[in-house]
Amino acid sequence: MSRLPRQLQLGYCYHITTRCNNREFRLMRLACRQLLLAAIKRCQDKFGFKLYALCIMSNHVHYLLEPPAPEDLPKIMHWLNWYTAMCFNRLLHRTGHFWEKRYHSTGFPNTDKRRALNTLRYIHANPKAAGMQQGFFYDYSNYGSYERLTEDGLTQWHPAFLALGLTLDICAAAYRQFCQKYKPKPKSEKRNHWGSKKLAALRQKMKAKKVSPGQKSLWDDWQVPIDEVVEVAKKFVLANCFNPDIAGLQFTDTT
């Protein structure tokens, strides 16, 4: 069955979700997250799109972006997913598909302020909804740039955020209050299929025998412009994290 064409329209922004193949937690490594940030920066320099929201989870990524022209969205995501898959496979010494099937895309008019704010909040609430933390601050999302009005080098404020008040401080306070009211929907329980428990035990046993290299050795084993990666990632993380003194420690082994 052929794929349905995407509905691309002028003046739209798009909520993009892309997931690791087999839903594997490939993005848990800090090296992968930092590399993804640097790849997004390169993609921005190449295509000139606006990035309003970003959240890198353990096995998937959320974007809210606005392409320069509707037809540029497939080009942007094709290049970004192709480039990062190539980089990650070299970095992790693996082959095959890194990302799972097509990226998911939902578009809406950039003037739809209610939809935009709800989408921003949904993306920024992902770590909280997943039980990873209690608050909204997260090293690898850009919530901090909205609450603290910081510049992270990759994202910018959505027009719907800027319409929340007469000053940026009022906008930040209104968005903070809007996020605090968010109640994530409970996720459906994980269903066990026949043989899943035995497979999980076997998989865990196999993992115990495999020695996982540390973050620093990953960089050493691959010729990558480390300075560029660290510069982009460090600026983004320190602008968005809850505590820069603690978050900055993750860069001590790469600088």
C-alpha positions as CSV (number, residue, x, y, z in Angstrom):
1,M,0.0,0.0,0.0
2,S,1.4,3.4,-1.0
3,R,2.1,6.1,1.6
4,L,-0.3,8.9,2.0
5,P,1.2,12.3,0.9
6,R,2.0,14.7,3.8
7,Q,-0.2,17.8,4.0
8,L,2.3,20.6,3.7
9,Q,1.0,24.2,3.7
10,L,2.4,27.7,3.7
11,G,2.6,29.4,7.1
12,Y,2.4,26.1,9.0
13,C,4.7,24.8,11.8
14,Y,5.1,21.1,12.4
15,H,5.3,18.8,15.4
16,I,7.8,16.1,14.4
17,T,8.4,12.9,16.2
18,T,11.1,10.4,15.2
19,R,11.8,7.2,17.1
20,C,14.8,4.9,17.3
21,N,14.4,1.6,15.4
22,N,12.8,-1.2,17.5
23,R,12.2,1.6,20.2
24,E,15.7,0.9,21.5
25,F,17.1,3.4,24.0
26,R,19.9,4.5,21.7
27,L,19.8,8.1,22.8
28,M,20.6,7.5,26.4
29,R,24.3,8.1,25.9
30,L,25.3,11.7,26.4
31,A,27.6,11.5,23.4
32,C,24.6,10.7,21.1
33,R,22.6,13.5,22.5
34,Q,25.4,16.0,22.1
35,L,26.0,14.8,18.6
36,L,22.3,15.2,17.7
37,L,22.4,18.8,18.9
38,A,25.4,19.5,16.7
39,A,23.7,17.8,13.7
40,I,20.6,19.9,14.2
41,K,22.8,23.0,14.1
42,R,24.3,21.9,10.8
43,C,20.9,21.2,9.4
44,Q,19.7,24.7,10.4
45,D,22.7,26.3,8.8
46,K,21.9,24.3,5.6
47,F,18.1,24.8,5.4
48,G,17.4,27.8,7.5
49,F,14.4,26.5,9.4
50,K,13.0,27.9,12.7
51,L,13.1,25.5,15.7
52,Y,10.6,26.4,18.4
53,A,10.8,23.3,20.6
54,L,13.1,20.4,21.1
55,C,13.1,17.4,23.5
56,I,15.6,14.5,23.1
57,M,14.3,11.5,25.0
58,S,15.9,8.1,25.5
59,N,14.5,6.5,22.4
60,H,12.7,9.4,20.5
61,V,12.9,13.1,19.7
62,H,10.3,15.8,19.5
63,Y,10.7,18.9,17.3
64,L,8.4,21.8,16.7
65,L,9.8,23.6,13.6
66,E,8.8,25.9,10.8
67,P,10.4,25.3,7.4
68,P,11.2,28.3,5.1
69,A,8.8,26.7,2.5
70,P,6.3,23.8,2.8
71,E,8.2,21.6,0.4
72,D,11.4,22.0,2.5
73,L,10.1,19.9,5.4
74,P,10.8,16.5,3.8
75,K,14.2,17.7,2.7
76,I,15.0,18.9,6.2
77,M,14.0,15.7,7.9
78,H,15.5,13.4,5.2
79,W,18.9,15.1,5.6
80,L,18.7,15.2,9.4
81,N,17.7,11.6,9.8
82,W,20.2,10.4,7.2
83,Y,23.1,12.4,8.6
84,T,22.4,11.4,12.2
85,A,21.9,7.7,11.4
86,M,25.2,7.7,9.6
87,C,26.9,9.4,12.5
88,F,25.3,7.3,15.2
89,N,26.1,4.0,13.4
90,R,29.8,4.9,13.2
91,L,29.8,6.2,16.8
92,L,28.1,3.1,18.2
93,H,29.8,0.6,15.9
94,R,26.5,-0.7,14.4
95,T,24.9,-1.1,11.0
96,G,21.3,-1.0,9.7
97,H,18.4,1.4,10.3
98,F,18.8,3.7,13.2
99,W,15.5,5.5,13.0
100,E,12.2,3.7,12.9
101,K,10.1,4.0,9.7
102,R,8.8,7.4,8.7
103,Y,8.9,10.4,11.0
104,H,5.5,11.4,12.4
105,S,4.4,14.9,11.4
106,T,1.4,17.0,12.5
107,G,1.1,20.5,11.0
108,F,-1.0,23.5,12.1
109,P,-1.1,27.2,11.2
110,N,1.5,29.2,12.9
111,T,-1.2,31.7,13.9
112,D,-3.1,29.1,15.9
113,K,-1.8,30.3,19.3
114,R,-3.8,27.8,21.4
115,R,-2.6,24.8,19.4
116,A,1.0,26.1,19.4
117,L,1.1,26.6,23.2
118,N,-0.4,23.2,23.9
119,T,2.2,21.6,21.6
120,L,5.0,23.5,23.2
121,R,3.8,22.3,26.6
122,Y,3.3,18.7,25.5
123,I,6.9,18.6,24.1
124,H,8.4,20.2,27.2
125,A,6.4,18.0,29.5
126,N,7.7,14.7,28.0
127,P,10.4,14.0,30.6
128,K,7.9,14.8,33.4
129,A,5.2,12.6,31.9
130,A,7.7,9.8,31.5
131,G,8.6,10.0,35.2
132,M,12.2,11.0,34.6
133,Q,11.8,14.1,36.8
134,Q,9.4,16.1,38.7
135,G,9.8,19.5,37.1
136,F,10.0,20.8,33.5
137,F,13.7,21.7,33.4
138,Y,15.6,19.1,31.4
139,D,19.1,19.3,30.0
140,Y,18.0,18.2,26.5
141,S,14.8,20.2,26.0
142,N,14.5,23.9,25.4
143,Y,12.0,24.6,28.2
144,G,14.6,26.6,30.1
145,S,14.9,29.1,27.3
146,Y,11.2,29.8,27.7
147,E,11.2,30.1,31.4
148,R,14.5,31.9,31.9
149,L,14.6,33.7,28.5
150,T,18.0,32.3,27.7
151,E,19.7,31.9,24.3
152,D,20.6,28.3,23.5
153,G,22.0,28.7,20.0
154,L,19.4,26.4,18.3
155,T,15.8,27.4,19.2
156,Q,13.7,30.6,19.3
157,W,10.5,31.6,21.0
158,H,7.2,30.8,19.2
159,P,5.1,33.8,18.3
160,A,2.3,32.3,20.5
161,F,4.7,32.6,23.5
162,L,5.5,36.2,22.6
163,A,1.8,37.0,22.5
164,L,1.3,36.0,26.2
165,G,2.3,39.5,27.5
166,L,3.6,42.9,26.9
167,T,7.1,42.1,28.1
168,L,9.3,39.0,27.9
169,D,9.2,38.6,31.7
170,I,5.4,38.5,31.6
171,C,5.5,36.0,28.8
172,A,7.8,33.7,30.7
173,A,5.7,33.9,33.9
174,A,2.5,33.2,31.9
175,Y,4.1,30.2,30.2
176,R,5.5,28.9,33.5
177,Q,2.0,29.0,35.0
178,F,0.5,27.4,31.9
179,C,2.9,24.5,32.2
180,Q,2.3,24.0,35.9
181,K,-1.3,23.4,35.2
182,Y,-0.5,20.5,32.8
183,K,-1.7,17.0,33.8
184,P,-0.2,14.4,31.5
185,K,-2.5,11.6,30.5
186,P,-1.6,8.2,32.1
187,K,0.2,6.0,29.6
188,S,-1.3,2.7,28.8
189,E,0.1,-0.4,30.6
190,K,2.8,-2.3,28.8
191,R,1.3,-5.5,27.5
192,N,3.3,-8.8,27.7
193,H,3.3,-11.0,24.7
194,W,4.0,-14.7,24.6
195,G,7.7,-15.4,25.5
196,S,8.4,-11.8,26.3
197,K,9.6,-12.5,29.8
198,K,12.0,-15.2,28.6
199,L,13.3,-12.9,25.9
200,A,13.8,-10.1,28.3
201,A,15.8,-12.3,30.7
202,L,17.9,-13.5,27.8
203,R,18.5,-10.0,26.6
204,Q,19.5,-8.9,30.0
205,K,21.9,-11.8,30.3
206,M,23.5,-10.9,27.0
207,K,23.9,-7.2,28.1
208,A,25.7,-8.3,31.2
209,K,28.4,-9.9,29.2
210,K,29.0,-6.9,26.9
211,V,31.2,-4.2,28.2
212,S,29.9,-0.8,27.3
213,P,32.6,1.8,26.5
214,G,32.5,5.1,28.3
215,Q,31.6,8.5,26.8
216,K,35.2,9.6,26.3
217,S,36.3,6.4,24.5
218,L,33.4,6.9,22.0
219,W,34.8,10.2,21.0
220,D,38.3,8.7,20.8
221,D,37.2,5.9,18.5
222,W,35.7,8.1,15.9
223,Q,37.1,11.0,14.0
224,V,34.5,13.7,14.7
225,P,34.9,17.5,15.1
226,I,34.7,17.3,18.9
227,D,35.1,21.0,19.4
228,E,32.1,21.8,17.3
229,V,29.9,19.2,19.0
230,V,30.9,20.3,22.5
231,E,30.4,24.0,21.7
232,V,26.9,23.5,20.4
233,A,25.8,21.0,23.1
234,K,27.3,23.0,26.0
235,K,25.6,26.2,25.0
236,F,22.2,24.4,24.6
237,V,22.5,22.4,27.8
238,L,23.7,25.3,30.0
239,A,20.9,27.6,28.7
240,N,18.2,25.0,29.5
241,C,19.3,22.9,32.4
242,F,18.0,23.4,36.0
243,N,21.5,23.7,37.6
244,P,24.4,24.8,35.2
245,D,27.0,23.8,37.8
246,I,25.8,20.2,37.8
247,A,24.9,19.9,34.1
248,G,28.3,21.4,33.1
249,L,30.0,18.3,34.6
250,Q,29.0,16.2,31.7
251,F,31.4,18.2,29.5
252,T,34.5,17.8,31.7
253,D,35.5,14.6,29.8
254,T,35.1,16.1,26.3
255,T,36.8,19.4,26.7
